[in-house]
Amino acid sequence: MHYQSYGKGAPVVLLHGFCETGQVWDGFYGELATDHQILIPDLPGFGKSDLLPDGFDITDVAETVFQWLRSLNIDQVVVIGHSLGGYVSLALARLYPEMIAGLGLFHSTAFADSAEKKETRNKVIDFVRANGVEVFADSFIPQLFYVKNRDRLKEEIGQTVRIACSTPSETLISYTRAMRDREDRTDVLKTLEAPVLFIAGDQDTSVPVGKSREQIPMIKNSFAKILRDTGHMGMFEAREEALEQVEGFLRSTTV
């Protein structure tokens, strides 16, 4: 996998979300890199990383992340995943809990897709096949931001749309299937000994805040923050507040 590395210290991996690349963290990682080694990959099929063979699932992506970390001689790591990146983080923690020094779910969920969400995923696949990635990205990305933040963040939204438009259709469709069919991972929340961070947006329409509140009590050692007036993109919509939460969380972890 293609990746960027910044800073020195205990390793922290930031995993991007669906139709994103590691660039989504460009304005976020700087302060974290003063005390940690921040590793930011492009997940397989996004950015400069090659797509996995057809038919892969979220566990296959997690295994690829594991092999990449082992190639860097990393035995323990804090993993923080945005949305899809959170699904991959949970699968990694399920496979290799001894590797996880901390797990961060950044606008993500351990629940599997509901029947309604699965149907939405199927519609996305049909829409992209009929209309292409760019038309999908133009409508999909702005909706991830709370409507009251869109004017203020026009530049950030535009950049995120441009990144999403570069996603190959095969990647988009394959990951939509993989997200649709992923397993429930609440067992990870209940059994993981490492601390778990939940960052949620109170205006998130992709991962409703009520679902996040249901999961937080499952965690043995939880750090949780509900960001006010924030949709699905807290690294832009509430950068300083989200960054403060991540910094505090990292101080609680030991690698």
Secondary structure, DSSP 8 states (H G I E B T S, - for coil): --EEEESSSEEEEEE--TT--GGGGTTTSTTGGGTEEEEEE--TTSTTS----TT--HHHHHHHHHHHHHHTT--SEEEEEETHHHHHHHHHHHH-GGGEEEEEEES--SS---HHHHHHHHHHHHHHHHH-HHHHHHHHHHHTS-GGGTTTTHHHHHHHHHHHHTS-HHHHHHHHHHHHT----HHHHHH--S-EEEEEETT-SSS-HHHHHHHGGG-SSEEEEEETT--S-HHHHTHHHHHHHHHHHHHT---
